[in-house]
């Protein structure tokens, strides 16, 4: 849960925030099931078999949602990284042009 709280504090785009909000209820349900099942399994391991199967199904559904969320975050991150690299490249070109123009102005012979 701590990881989700860290995500909440990040500057995420609307689509990623919405995907995170969509996953959260199933994740909370999964965690509640895990706690409940762990406690019940210690008390009555014979009769908890059906609940283990339901828990497994719940995990598989959550796994698919979390995989989609991870994929979305990765895609958005790669896009932001590419945009940052492009902006950096443009800045470097602008600086090089400014330096070249400055050098050309400074190296011109003074007119009398």
Buried (B, 14 or more C-beta within 10 A) or exposed (E): EEEEEEBEEEEBEEEBBEBBEEBBEBBEEBEEBEEEBEEBBEEEEEEBEEBEEEBEEBBEEBEEBBEEBEEBBEEBEEEEEEEEEEEEEEEEEEEEEEEEEEEEEEEEEEEE
